[in-house]
């Protein structure tokens, strides 16, 4: 079975820009997590606390470990608390406010990661038949993702609602246009 070429309009370039911006926003969210890690795990106040200093000593003296079969030799204390994602042994040393700030930044990033494949795929498929509306929805998703991330990091779950509205309405539009594109390519 031969599949013919799919002809795209010149406006499809705008669709690709919208898709690229959606992907770029995931990178932006990653930088926001890095900033949150730096202000929590990397702060001088955190580093100088007695419990943090005691935890760091475990890396130098295995006799301090409760589990004598474990060893931290050769494992250095990583700047920024890595590889702890905020819920491990280093994360448990954070104050609730610092943990909450880090968790909100990570949740905004995870949400972007969870949705990027769907958003980019639907943007490109919808753009095959309807490039301008697909690009408009793609830009709405990009702006919604920024509003979602800023709102979640700043105000918690309630702060993401305006962004969610932009994202979800645009995704529904993209879904409908993607189905239309599929039908058009299929000749239905």
One Martini backbone bead per residue (centre of mass of N, CA, C, O) as a GRO file, in nm:
protein
  188
    1UNK     BB    1   0.094   0.038   0.026
    2UNK     BB    2   0.053   0.362  -0.070
    3UNK     BB    3   0.170   0.678   0.041
    4UNK     BB    4   0.113   0.986   0.009
    5UNK     BB    5   0.166   1.298   0.011
    6UNK     BB    6   0.163   1.566   0.235
    7UNK     BB    7   0.016   1.866   0.208
    8UNK     BB    8   0.132   2.186   0.306
    9UNK     BB    9   0.107   2.480   0.423
   10UNK     BB   10   0.292   2.759   0.486
   11UNK     BB   11   0.158   2.794   0.779
   12UNK     BB   12   0.294   2.545   0.920
   13UNK     BB   13   0.532   2.697   1.052
   14UNK     BB   14   0.361   2.806   1.289
   15UNK     BB   15   0.306   2.533   1.413
   16UNK     BB   16   0.602   2.464   1.476
   17UNK     BB   17   0.644   2.699   1.667
   18UNK     BB   18   0.430   2.621   1.873
   19UNK     BB   19   0.550   2.342   1.939
   20UNK     BB   20   0.826   2.450   2.035
   21UNK     BB   21   0.716   2.624   2.271
   22UNK     BB   22   0.597   2.396   2.434
   23UNK     BB   23   0.869   2.253   2.476
   24UNK     BB   24   1.021   2.498   2.602
   25UNK     BB   25   0.846   2.520   2.861
   26UNK     BB   26   0.968   2.271   2.997
   27UNK     BB   27   1.245   2.396   3.033
   28UNK     BB   28   1.159   2.632   3.206
   29UNK     BB   29   1.050   2.458   3.441
   30UNK     BB   30   1.326   2.334   3.508
   31UNK     BB   31   1.456   2.603   3.596
   32UNK     BB   32   1.257   2.651   3.832
   33UNK     BB   33   1.350   2.407   3.994
   34UNK     BB   34   1.644   2.491   4.025
   35UNK     BB   35   1.579   2.746   4.185
   36UNK     BB   36   1.436   2.604   4.421
   37UNK     BB   37   1.675   2.431   4.505
   38UNK     BB   38   1.873   2.664   4.565
   39UNK     BB   39   1.679   2.796   4.796
   40UNK     BB   40   1.689   2.536   4.971
   41UNK     BB   41   1.948   2.344   4.963
   42UNK     BB   42   2.155   2.608   4.905
   43UNK     BB   43   2.125   2.748   5.155
   44UNK     BB   44   2.288   2.862   5.426
   45UNK     BB   45   2.079   2.789   5.641
   46UNK     BB   46   2.067   2.490   5.565
   47UNK     BB   47   2.375   2.409   5.566
   48UNK     BB   48   2.413   2.508   5.890
   49UNK     BB   49   2.257   2.303   6.008
   50UNK     BB   50   2.285   2.047   6.229
   51UNK     BB   51   2.125   1.821   6.074
   52UNK     BB   52   2.282   1.857   5.811
   53UNK     BB   53   2.565   1.806   5.922
   54UNK     BB   54   2.502   1.521   6.025
   55UNK     BB   55   2.428   1.403   5.750
   56UNK     BB   56   2.701   1.461   5.612
   57UNK     BB   57   2.871   1.272   5.805
   58UNK     BB   58   2.775   1.000   5.684
   59UNK     BB   59   2.980   1.024   5.440
   60UNK     BB   60   3.243   0.991   5.646
   61UNK     BB   61   3.081   0.791   5.869
   62UNK     BB   62   2.960   0.470   5.889
   63UNK     BB   63   2.916   0.440   6.206
   64UNK     BB   64   2.643   0.627   6.196
   65UNK     BB   65   2.490   0.403   6.086
   66UNK     BB   66   2.230   0.187   6.140
   67UNK     BB   67   2.308   0.038   5.877
   68UNK     BB   68   2.588  -0.164   5.852
   69UNK     BB   69   2.549  -0.253   5.538
   70UNK     BB   70   2.588   0.028   5.479
   71UNK     BB   71   2.727   0.273   5.238
   72UNK     BB   72   2.886   0.609   5.162
   73UNK     BB   73   3.125   0.545   5.020
   74UNK     BB   74   3.181   0.761   4.744
   75UNK     BB   75   2.943   0.944   4.842
   76UNK     BB   76   2.859   1.254   4.775
   77UNK     BB   77   2.762   1.557   4.849
   78UNK     BB   78   2.514   1.718   4.679
   79UNK     BB   79   2.440   1.977   4.520
   80UNK     BB   80   2.100   2.044   4.578
   81UNK     BB   81   2.028   1.736   4.693
   82UNK     BB   82   2.123   1.532   4.516
   83UNK     BB   83   1.872   1.305   4.412
   84UNK     BB   84   1.668   1.451   4.567
   85UNK     BB   85   1.307   1.536   4.526
   86UNK     BB   86   1.198   1.603   4.847
   87UNK     BB   87   1.126   1.284   4.973
   88UNK     BB   88   1.382   1.231   5.110
   89UNK     BB   89   1.634   1.264   5.334
   90UNK     BB   90   1.686   1.562   5.256
   91UNK     BB   91   1.392   1.666   5.240
   92UNK     BB   92   1.333   1.612   5.551
   93UNK     BB   93   1.514   1.876   5.630
   94UNK     BB   94   1.302   2.053   5.548
   95UNK     BB   95   1.095   2.278   5.562
   96UNK     BB   96   0.776   2.310   5.487
   97UNK     BB   97   0.803   2.563   5.310
   98UNK     BB   98   1.035   2.457   5.131
   99UNK     BB   99   0.902   2.198   5.036
  100UNK     BB  100   0.653   2.334   4.908
  101UNK     BB  101   0.804   2.503   4.700
  102UNK     BB  102   0.939   2.263   4.557
  103UNK     BB  103   0.683   2.095   4.496
  104UNK     BB  104   0.545   2.304   4.314
  105UNK     BB  105   0.764   2.319   4.098
  106UNK     BB  106   0.762   2.015   4.029
  107UNK     BB  107   0.463   1.990   3.954
  108UNK     BB  108   0.469   2.187   3.716
  109UNK     BB  109   0.675   2.023   3.557
  110UNK     BB  110   0.532   1.750   3.543
  111UNK     BB  111   0.283   1.856   3.396
  112UNK     BB  112   0.438   1.937   3.143
  113UNK     BB  113   0.552   1.658   3.079
  114UNK     BB  114   0.275   1.507   3.063
  115UNK     BB  115   0.160   1.716   2.816
  116UNK     BB  116   0.357   1.754   2.568
  117UNK     BB  117   0.288   1.523   2.373
  118UNK     BB  118  -0.005   1.594   2.324
  119UNK     BB  119   0.026   1.891   2.236
  120UNK     BB  120   0.221   1.850   1.996
  121UNK     BB  121   0.065   1.640   1.838
  122UNK     BB  122  -0.202   1.798   1.800
  123UNK     BB  123  -0.080   2.044   1.664
  124UNK     BB  124   0.032   1.898   1.413
  125UNK     BB  125  -0.220   1.751   1.315
  126UNK     BB  126  -0.407   1.999   1.296
  127UNK     BB  127  -0.208   2.161   1.097
  128UNK     BB  128  -0.256   2.005   0.832
  129UNK     BB  129  -0.556   2.148   0.788
  130UNK     BB  130  -0.535   2.389   1.038
  131UNK     BB  131  -0.296   2.603   1.094
  132UNK     BB  132  -0.404   2.859   1.236
  133UNK     BB  133  -0.579   2.734   1.464
  134UNK     BB  134  -0.354   2.547   1.570
  135UNK     BB  135  -0.155   2.771   1.644
  136UNK     BB  136  -0.339   2.922   1.837
  137UNK     BB  137  -0.366   2.684   2.035
  138UNK     BB  138  -0.063   2.653   2.086
  139UNK     BB  139  -0.025   2.936   2.210
  140UNK     BB  140  -0.231   2.890   2.438
  141UNK     BB  141  -0.076   2.662   2.570
  142UNK     BB  142   0.181   2.815   2.628
  143UNK     BB  143   0.049   3.036   2.804
  144UNK     BB  144  -0.092   2.840   3.000
  145UNK     BB  145   0.169   2.712   3.109
  146UNK     BB  146   0.281   2.969   3.232
  147UNK     BB  147   0.041   3.029   3.418
  148UNK     BB  148   0.048   2.765   3.567
  149UNK     BB  149   0.337   2.775   3.681
  150UNK     BB  150   0.322   3.050   3.824
  151UNK     BB  151   0.069   2.987   3.994
  152UNK     BB  152   0.171   2.733   4.143
  153UNK     BB  153   0.430   2.851   4.265
  154UNK     BB  154   0.282   3.098   4.411
  155UNK     BB  155  -0.032   2.960   4.511
  156UNK     BB  156  -0.080   2.693   4.407
  157UNK     BB  157  -0.342   2.517   4.291
  158UNK     BB  158  -0.524   2.779   4.250
  159UNK     BB  159  -0.307   2.926   4.049
  160UNK     BB  160  -0.373   2.729   3.784
  161UNK     BB  161  -0.663   2.780   3.657
  162UNK     BB  162  -0.619   2.968   3.415
  163UNK     BB  163  -0.424   2.780   3.267
  164UNK     BB  164  -0.616   2.538   3.245
  165UNK     BB  165  -0.823   2.672   3.066
  166UNK     BB  166  -0.643   2.723   2.824
  167UNK     BB  167  -0.542   2.434   2.781
  168UNK     BB  168  -0.811   2.271   2.762
  169UNK     BB  169  -0.946   2.427   2.533
  170UNK     BB  170  -0.716   2.388   2.328
  171UNK     BB  171  -0.714   2.076   2.333
  172UNK     BB  172  -1.000   2.038   2.231
  173UNK     BB  173  -0.951   2.178   1.966
  174UNK     BB  174  -0.720   1.994   1.873
  175UNK     BB  175  -0.880   1.733   1.869
  176UNK     BB  176  -1.089   1.812   1.659
  177UNK     BB  177  -0.879   1.892   1.436
  178UNK     BB  178  -0.740   1.614   1.424
  179UNK     BB  179  -0.980   1.457   1.325
  180UNK     BB  180  -1.021   1.623   1.073
  181UNK     BB  181  -0.742   1.565   0.951
  182UNK     BB  182  -0.777   1.260   0.930
  183UNK     BB  183  -1.023   1.269   0.743
  184UNK     BB  184  -0.890   1.429   0.516
  185UNK     BB  185  -0.655   1.231   0.456
  186UNK     BB  186  -0.869   0.985   0.412
  187UNK     BB  187  -1.116   1.114   0.237
  188UNK     BB  188  -1.393   1.179   0.419
   0.00000   0.00000   0.00000
